[in-house]
Amino acid sequence: MSEAQSVHLSFEDGARAVELARDSVEAFVRNGQREQPGSMRDAFYNRTGAFVRLESTRGRGRLRGCAGAHETARELGNGTKQLGHAIVDAAIKAASDDSCGSEVEPAELGTTRVSVCTVSNLLLTDNPDEDLELGTHGVAVDGNGQHGWMYPTVPVENDWSVYEYLDRTCRKAGLAPGAWEDDDVMVTLFEGQVFQEREPEGSVEQLSN
């Protein structure tokens, strides 16, 4: 197992991360523009991965968009982008039709909750079923030119076992359940801090340390 440099955000930084993601989604959806991070907090100059998830609060709720500012799990720890820019890019991808099949519409913004997961530690492992800690690790899977990922909070929210979590991440990547055991499939575990709006456009809470 190898480990990437750790990046940790304060709650204030996490709240700003969500605000930046929200602003980026709105700028893209309303005007087709890319939000600029502007004068960033110090932590936002770190080079690390970031994910943005958009959830509709209408009815029973549903995933409206999700994206990471990387092409493959291998790039999570390469530090190719500063965190501020990674959040902006992930937010735009999550709101676009590349994510869940249809672009977020302006009328949806008031009922869409924004969350951000920043990568605080990266673990490359050959034994994910042994090394994965539920509630601590997110999972990213690469294989056959496909990739998929899930937040560290997802298995706890859904009461999944380690194996179900790995299998579902594989399915999200377009791979068969159990593909995480294949030698040509790469599994990356990442520790991530998750911050989200309690309600759309509302105050922020931290879900994962």
C-alpha positions as CSV (number, residue, x, y, z in Angstrom):
1,M,0.0,0.0,0.0
2,S,1.3,3.5,-0.8
3,E,0.1,6.7,0.7
4,A,-0.3,10.2,-0.8
5,Q,0.4,13.5,1.0
6,S,-2.4,14.4,3.5
7,V,-4.6,17.5,2.9
8,H,-6.9,18.5,5.7
9,L,-9.5,21.3,5.6
10,S,-10.9,23.3,8.5
11,F,-14.6,23.6,8.8
12,E,-14.4,27.1,7.4
13,D,-12.5,25.8,4.4
14,G,-15.1,23.1,3.9
15,A,-17.9,25.6,4.0
16,R,-16.1,27.7,1.4
17,A,-15.6,24.6,-0.7
18,V,-19.4,24.0,-0.8
19,E,-20.0,27.6,-1.5
20,L,-17.6,27.5,-4.4
21,A,-19.2,24.4,-5.8
22,R,-22.7,26.0,-5.5
23,D,-21.5,29.2,-7.2
24,S,-19.8,27.1,-10.0
25,V,-23.0,25.1,-10.6
26,E,-25.2,28.3,-10.8
27,A,-22.7,30.1,-13.1
28,F,-22.7,27.2,-15.4
29,V,-26.4,26.4,-15.3
30,R,-27.6,30.0,-15.6
31,N,-25.0,31.5,-17.9
32,G,-22.9,28.7,-19.3
33,Q,-19.9,30.2,-17.7
34,R,-17.0,28.8,-15.7
35,E,-16.7,30.3,-12.2
36,Q,-13.3,31.5,-11.2
37,P,-12.1,30.7,-7.6
38,G,-10.8,34.2,-7.2
39,S,-8.6,34.9,-4.2
40,M,-8.5,31.5,-2.6
41,R,-8.1,30.4,1.0
42,D,-4.6,28.9,1.6
43,A,-5.9,25.3,1.7
44,F,-7.3,25.7,-1.8
45,Y,-3.8,25.9,-3.3
46,N,-3.1,22.3,-2.3
47,R,-3.0,20.0,-5.3
48,T,-5.5,17.2,-4.6
49,G,-8.6,15.5,-5.9
50,A,-12.2,16.7,-5.3
51,F,-15.7,15.3,-5.9
52,V,-19.0,17.2,-6.2
53,R,-22.4,15.5,-5.7
54,L,-25.8,17.2,-6.5
55,E,-29.0,15.7,-5.0
56,S,-32.5,16.7,-5.7
57,T,-34.7,17.2,-2.6
58,R,-37.9,16.9,-4.6
59,G,-40.2,14.0,-3.5
60,R,-38.1,11.1,-2.3
61,G,-34.9,12.8,-3.7
62,R,-32.5,11.4,-6.2
63,L,-29.0,11.8,-7.4
64,R,-28.9,14.7,-9.9
65,G,-25.3,14.7,-10.8
66,C,-21.9,13.6,-9.5
67,A,-18.3,14.1,-10.9
68,G,-14.7,14.2,-9.9
69,A,-12.0,16.5,-11.2
70,H,-10.0,13.7,-12.7
71,E,-10.3,11.2,-15.5
72,T,-9.2,8.1,-13.6
73,A,-8.6,7.0,-10.1
74,R,-4.9,7.0,-10.9
75,E,-5.0,10.7,-11.2
76,L,-6.5,11.3,-7.7
77,G,-3.1,11.7,-6.0
78,N,-1.1,13.1,-8.8
79,G,-1.8,16.7,-7.8
80,T,-2.5,18.0,-11.3
81,K,-4.9,20.7,-10.1
82,Q,-5.2,23.1,-7.2
83,L,-8.1,22.3,-5.0
84,G,-10.1,25.4,-5.9
85,H,-9.9,24.7,-9.6
86,A,-10.6,21.0,-9.0
87,I,-13.9,21.9,-7.2
88,V,-15.0,24.2,-9.9
89,D,-14.3,21.6,-12.6
90,A,-16.1,18.8,-10.7
91,A,-19.1,21.1,-10.0
92,I,-19.5,21.9,-13.7
93,K,-19.2,18.2,-14.7
94,A,-21.8,17.3,-12.1
95,A,-24.2,19.8,-13.5
96,S,-23.7,18.9,-17.1
97,D,-25.4,16.3,-19.2
98,D,-22.2,14.1,-19.0
99,S,-23.1,13.2,-15.4
100,C,-26.6,11.7,-15.1
101,G,-27.8,12.1,-18.6
102,S,-29.4,15.6,-18.5
103,E,-28.1,19.0,-17.6
104,V,-29.3,20.6,-14.4
105,E,-31.9,23.3,-15.2
106,P,-32.1,26.8,-13.6
107,A,-35.5,25.9,-12.1
108,E,-33.9,23.0,-10.2
109,L,-31.2,25.0,-8.4
110,G,-33.4,25.9,-5.4
111,T,-34.2,22.2,-4.8
112,T,-30.7,20.8,-5.4
113,R,-28.4,20.1,-2.5
114,V,-24.6,20.5,-3.1
115,S,-21.9,18.4,-1.4
116,V,-18.2,18.3,-1.8
117,C,-15.7,15.6,-0.9
118,T,-12.0,16.6,-0.8
119,V,-9.3,13.9,-0.9
120,S,-7.4,14.1,2.3
121,N,-5.4,10.9,2.0
122,L,-4.9,8.4,-0.8
123,L,-4.3,4.6,-0.4
124,L,-3.4,2.3,-3.2
125,T,-4.1,-1.2,-2.3
126,D,-4.0,-4.8,-3.7
127,N,-6.3,-6.0,-0.9
128,P,-9.3,-3.5,-0.8
129,D,-11.6,-5.9,1.1
130,E,-9.0,-6.1,3.9
131,D,-7.8,-2.4,3.9
132,L,-11.2,-0.7,3.4
133,E,-12.7,0.9,6.5
134,L,-16.4,1.7,6.1
135,G,-17.1,5.3,6.9
136,T,-13.5,6.3,6.4
137,H,-12.6,5.3,2.9
138,G,-14.1,6.3,-0.4
139,V,-13.5,3.9,-3.3
140,A,-12.4,4.6,-6.9
141,V,-12.2,1.8,-9.5
142,D,-10.4,1.7,-12.8
143,G,-10.6,-1.1,-15.4
144,N,-11.2,-1.7,-19.1
145,G,-11.0,2.0,-19.7
146,Q,-13.9,2.6,-17.3
147,H,-13.8,4.4,-13.9
148,G,-16.2,5.0,-11.1
149,W,-16.1,6.2,-7.5
150,M,-18.3,6.7,-4.4
151,Y,-18.1,9.0,-1.3
152,P,-16.9,7.5,2.0
153,T,-20.3,8.3,3.5
154,V,-22.3,6.3,1.0
155,P,-22.0,2.7,2.5
156,V,-22.8,4.0,6.0
157,E,-25.9,5.9,4.7
158,N,-27.1,2.6,3.0
159,D,-25.9,0.1,5.5
160,W,-23.7,-1.7,3.0
161,S,-21.0,-4.3,3.8
162,V,-17.4,-3.9,2.5
163,Y,-18.2,-6.3,-0.3
164,E,-21.4,-4.6,-1.4
165,Y,-19.6,-1.3,-1.4
166,L,-16.9,-2.6,-3.6
167,D,-19.3,-4.4,-5.9
168,R,-21.6,-1.3,-6.3
169,T,-18.6,0.9,-7.1
170,C,-17.6,-1.6,-9.8
171,R,-21.1,-1.5,-11.2
172,K,-21.0,2.3,-11.2
173,A,-17.8,2.0,-13.3
174,G,-19.6,-0.3,-15.8
175,L,-17.8,-3.4,-14.5
176,A,-19.2,-6.6,-13.2
177,P,-19.6,-7.1,-9.5
178,G,-16.5,-8.6,-8.1
179,A,-14.3,-7.0,-10.7
180,W,-12.3,-5.4,-7.9
181,E,-10.6,-8.8,-7.4
182,D,-9.3,-8.8,-11.0
183,D,-5.5,-8.2,-11.4
184,D,-6.2,-5.7,-14.3
185,V,-8.6,-3.6,-12.2
186,M,-7.1,-0.9,-10.0
187,V,-8.8,0.0,-6.7
188,T,-7.9,3.2,-4.9
189,L,-9.1,3.9,-1.4
190,F,-9.3,7.5,-0.4
191,E,-9.9,9.2,2.9
192,G,-12.1,12.2,2.2
193,Q,-13.7,15.1,4.1
194,V,-17.3,15.5,3.1
195,F,-19.2,18.8,3.5
196,Q,-22.7,19.4,2.4
197,E,-25.6,21.9,2.5
198,R,-28.2,20.9,5.1
199,E,-30.8,22.2,2.8
200,P,-30.4,23.6,-0.8
201,E,-28.6,27.0,-0.5
202,G,-28.5,26.6,3.3
203,S,-25.9,26.2,6.0
204,V,-23.2,23.6,5.7
205,E,-22.5,20.5,7.8
206,Q,-19.5,18.2,7.9
207,L,-20.3,14.5,7.4
208,S,-16.9,12.9,7.3
209,N,-13.6,13.9,8.9
